Amino acid sequence: MSESLIQSKFTSILNPYKIVSCDEETDREPTMRLIHSAARLLYITEGEGTIQINEKQYRLVPHTMVSLQPWDISEIVDVKKPLTYKRIIYNLNFINLFVRSDFNPHQIFMNLWQNLHEVPVAQIDPAQYEVLEGIMERLHREVGSDAYSSEAANQEAKPFSEVYIVSLIIEILVLFERSKHDEAPETEALDQTEDFEVRNMLNYLYSHMQEKITLDRLNQVFFVSPSTITKKLKRTLGYTFQELITAMRIYKAMDLLAYTDLKLQDIAHLVGFNDAAHLVRTFSQQAYMTPNAYRQTMRRPEKLDQLKTRESAATLAIINDFLAQYDNPQFTPKTIANKYQISIAELNRITMYYVERSASEFIAWLRVNRAAEMLLCTDLPVTEIALIVGFNTLKTFYRYFHKYYDLSPTEFREEVHYQHADGTVEGQC
């Protein structure tokens, strides 16, 4: 089974063109895998089957709603009865910006991407069937079957159309979020057995993080040879054993910094570093800020939406710099923070607010997406593509690429196909 990439250019979150499109589709057999470049909602009206989202499987029955985010990988792997569903494609960045400003009078921090990512499938309550279908019908009448854009709106302007469209999308997302808290046995993730050892190994590593952990110790616990563990971690997660341990320690330290008042020395011991100096050095290399700066930024996430005056004034220029310079190997969070005379913590506040990624993760995400496009559209060697998009080392490129696509660049080039806007699929762009 091959994969299909729905390809589109990255749209500036401060200057969006496409907002929403509505349509209805029917799948009578399993589909090829799709890597989505835009957020979408699927509402099943008829049929029965199974969808796989980022390697996890969920049952589909009438009144199931599926939320797919940019660069999620999905595939309908089983169709017991033909699946008919309403499809809404929308600009998540644009909607997110509205949610945090115009639709957020009390300035409450809302992590829309994270909420949608945690549970991507929900079973709509019977009491809400007619409500949801009514909202979708109104949305379809407003936007038609073609993608809504600001350019089209200038030609066929409807009073308050843009605000109305956004309000309908938000209403659907709120209904979806609330439905996720209800029991939905039809849409629970199916049991997955692949990489069972890796999942158990990760749980073990996390719960014993403060101890000295080696490959030999894992061999004694899981009865798997060190070489097998190394290969499995690299293939499954894209990390070496040492990189994985370091990353897990940093992530655990982030939680302790954000949610406790523990001193750095105590946190260092709890996550397995020798002392506070070791924690500070490693943390700064990974997060591009000191542990104390991270604590100040993230301790009260509800304050992230309250950008300082100088942060707000520089936001447009900063975001444009990310989009224009991400392929420059010398472009780092530190260089852009220095350029605008703000701290790394302030820079992360801006990127967390608009794209819900740290500055370093945003740069990596842009580079990987551009690399994916070049892998399909050119015959350039992988090494050359890695350098063109801004990665200093091939090792870092492979790690981030695997993180976002769960494939190596070579596997991606061999297995993924380009899908045009009209739905035709080719091997190359």
N, C-alpha and C positions, 0 to 999 in steps of 0.2 A: 504494500500500500504506500503510495507516494504522498507527499505533503504539498499543499498549495499555499502560497503566500499572497494575501490580498495586499497589493503594494500601493502606497500613497505617500506623498510628500508630507513631512512633518509640518503641521500648521501651528503658527505662533499662537501661544495661549493668550496673547494680548491683541491679536489681530485675526480672529477666526473667520473663516468664510463659510464652510459647510457647518450647519448646526444639526439638522435632523432630516432623516428620510424614513418613510414608512412603506412597507410592502407585505405581501403574504407569500409564503412558499410551501411546497409539499415535497417531502423526501420519501421515496418509495423503497430506497435501498441505502445501505451505508454510504457515507460520503468520504471523500479524501480529507486529509487533515488540513485545517486552515489556521494560519497564523494571522490574527486580526490586528489591523493597524488602527482601527477605530472601535470605540465602545459600542456594544449592541445589547439589546434585550430581545429575547425570544419568548413568546407566549404560546404554549401548545394548546390548540383548540380541538384537535382530533388525533387519534392514533396512540401507539405505544412503542417505546424503544429505549435505547440507552445512548447517552452522550458521554464522551470522555473529555474532560477539561484538565489540562496540565497533568496528564497521567492519572487522574482520578475519574472514576466512572459514576454516573448518576442516572437513575431511572427517569424516563419521561412518560407522563400520562397527561390527559386533558387537565388544563388549569395549572400546569407546572410553568414556572417562569425561570428563565435562565439569564444570568447577567455575565456578559463577557467583556473583559477590559482590554485596552490596547496591548497587543502582543501576547495575549493569551493564545494557547493552542487548543483547538477543539476538533472533535471528530465524532460524528454519529456512527457508532460502531455496530449497532444492531437496530433493525426495524422489524418489529413483530407485526404491527399494523401501520399503514402509511401515516407519516407524521405531517400534519398541517399546522403551521404556526405563523403568527404575526411577528414581523421583524421590524425593530426600530433601531436604526443606526444613529448615534448622536455624538457630538463633540463633548467628551467628558471634561476636558479642561475648561471649556467655555461655561458649561453648566456648573462646574465646581466653583468658578470665579463668581458667578451669580449667587450661588448658595452662600458664599462667605461674605458677600457685600449686600446687595439689594435685598436678598431674602433672609438676612441675618441681622435684624435690628439690635439684638442684644449682644452681638459680637461673640457668639459662642463658637469655640473651635470645633470643627467637624472634619474628620478624616474620611472623606467620601470614598476615596480609592481603597483604603484599608478595609472599610466596612464591606464594600462590595466584593473584595477579594477573599475575605475569610470564609464566607459561605456563598458560593455562586449560584445556588439553586434553591428555590422555595416553592412550596405548594400553597397556592392562594386559597384562602378560606372561602367556603361556599357563600358566606354572607357578602363577600367582596367581589364575586364573579361579575355581577352586573355593573358595579362601580368601576372596576378596572376596564371592562370592555367598553363602557361609555366614555371613559377618558381616552382610550385608544381610538375610538371612532371620531371624537372631536379633534384629536391630534391629526388623524389622517385627513379629515376634511380641511384642516388648516394648511397642511404642507403638501397635500397631494401625494402622488407616488414617486415623484422625483425629489432629490435632495434639496432641502431648503438652503438658500444662501443669501447673504446680505446684498449681493448684486441683484439677484432676482427680486428681492424685496423692494428695491428701488424702482423696479419696473411695474410691479403689481403690488403696491403697498396696501396693506390692510391695517386699519387702526390698531396700534399696540400689538401687532402680530408677534414680534420677537419676544416680548414679555409674556404673551399668552402661551407661546410654544414652550418657553422655559418653564413656566409655571406648571404646564401639563406634564412635562418630563419629571419635574421634581415631585409632583403628586404620585406618579407611577413609582419612582424610586423610594418614596416614603412608604407606600403600600408594600412594595417588595421587602424593604427592611423589616417592617413590622410582621410580615408573614413568616420571616425566617425564625422568629421566636416561638412560633406555633409548632406542634408536632407535625411532621411531614414524612411518614414512613416511606411513601412512594419515592421520595427523592433523596433518601440517605445514600451516602457514598457506598458503592459496592465494595466488598472485601478485596483487598489487593494483596497478593502474595509476593510479587516481584520485589527484590531488594529488601526482603524481610530482615536479613542480618544487618543491613545498613541502618535501617530505622531503629532497631534495637540497640545498635552500637552507638548511634547518636544520643539516644536516651541515656545510655550508660555513661557516655563521656560527659554529658551535661550535668548529671547528678553526682559525678565524682570529680568535677572540675578542679576542686581545691587540692586534689591528690596528684602525685607524680604518675602520669600515665604514659606508657610506652607501647609500642607495637607488640612487644613480647608479653606484656600484661594482657592486652586484648586477645592475644593468641591463647592464653591460659583461660580466659573467661569464655570466649566464644568458640574455641577449638578451630580457629581459622588461621592459616599461616600468615605471617607478616607480609609476604609478597602478594598473597591473594587480597588481603585487606587493602594494601596500597593500590593495587590495580582497580579494585572495586570502588574505592573512594574516588579515584581519578575519573573512572568511567561514569560513575553515577552523579557525582557532585562537581567534578572539575577541579578538585582541590587535592593537594598532597596531604599526607597525614599531618605534618607540621603546620601547614597553612590552615587546615581545618581546626586544629586545636587552638591556634592563635585567634582565628575568627570567632570561635565559640566563646573564648575567654573575653574577648572585647565586647561581644554582644551581651554577655552576662554582666560585665562591668557597667555597660550602658544602663541596664535595668536597675542595678544597685545605685548608680549615680542619680538616676531620675526619680527613684521611689523610696530612697532611704537617706538618712543623715550620716551614714557610716563614713569614717575617715578613709582617705586614700590608702593608708597602710592596711586597714582592715579589709577593704575591698580587694586589694592586691592579693592578700592571703586567701580570701574566699574564692577567687577565680583562678588561683594557681600560679601567680607571679611571685617572684622571690621577695620583692619589696616594692614600695611606692614608686621609686625611681624607674624600675623596670616597667611598671604599669604605665607611667606617664610617657616614657619613651615609645613604647609599642602603640599605645592608644593614639598618640599624636601622629605617628606614621600612618595608621589605618584610617583615622577619622579627620585628619587635617585640623585638629584642634586639641587643646589640652583637656583632660578629664574635668577640671573645674569649669572651663568655658562651656563644655557640653552640658554640665549640670545646670548652669545658669540659663542655657538656652532651652533645655528640655524639661526642667523640673516642673514648670507650669505650662504644659502645652496649650492650655486655653488662652495664653497670652500671645501665642504665635501670630494670631490674626491682627494684633495691634502693632503694626509696623511703626517704627520711629519715623519722624519727619524726614530725616535724611535718607532713610531706607526707601520710603515711599517715593521720594523725588527721583531716586536713581534707579528704580525698579525697571522701567522700560529699557533704559540703556544697558543695564546689567543682563537682562534676559536676552536682548538682542546680541550682546557679546557672546553669551553661551552658544547661541545658534550660529553665529558667524565664525567663532574661533575654536570650537570644540575639537577640530581636526589638527590644531597646532599642538605638537607634543609638549611645548613649553607652557601651554594654557592649563593652569591649575587653580584650585580655589584660592590659594595664597596670592597668585598673580592678580586675579581679578579683585580680590579684597584690597590689595595694596593700591590698585588703580583707582578705586573709588573711596579709598581711605576709610574703609569699614573693617571691622574684625571678622574673622572666620565665623564666629557665632552669629553675627548680624547677617552675613551672607547666607548662612544656612537657614536663618529665620525666613529670608526672602524665598529661597528655593523650596523650603518646606511648605510655605504658605501657598505658593502657586503650583508646584508640581508634586508636592509631598515626597520629595527625595532630597537627600543632602546634596550639596554642591558637587561633591566628588561622584556620587551615584548618578546625578543628572548628566555629567560629562560622559561617564562610561556608557550610559544608556543611549545617548546621542551617537556616540562612536560606533557602538555595536549595531544600531539600526542602519547606519550608513554602510557599515561593512556587509551586512546582510544583503542590502540592495546591490552592492558591487559584486558580491559573490554570484548573484544571479545574472547581472547585466554585463559582466566583463569576464574575460578569461585570465585576468591577472592572478599571479600566484598568491596564496594565502598570506605569506610573509609580507609581500609588497602591500597588500590591502591593509594589513595591520598597521603598517607604518603610515600609509596614506591617511587613514582615519585618526591617527594621533597616538596610537599606543607605542610606548617606548620599548616594550619587550613582547615577544611572541607568547611567552608564558602568561602574562597578564591578559593579553587579548583572548587566548583560549579560555582562561578562567571566566572572564566576564561573558564571553559568547555562550559558553555552556550554561552559565547562570541564567541567561535570559531566554535561550532557545532549547536547552536540554539536548543539544547536539553539538558535535565539533563542527568547525567551519567547513571541513571537507565533507562530512556527512550531510550538512545542510545543502551544500552545492549539488551533491549527488541526488538527494531525495526531494528537494523542494522545487516546486514549479511556480512560475510567475502567472498570476491571474489578472487579466485586464479588467477595466471597469465594466466592459460589456459581458463579462463572465467567461470569455474564452481563455484557455490555459495553454501556455507554451513553456518550454524548458528554459528559454532565455528571454530577457526583456525585449 
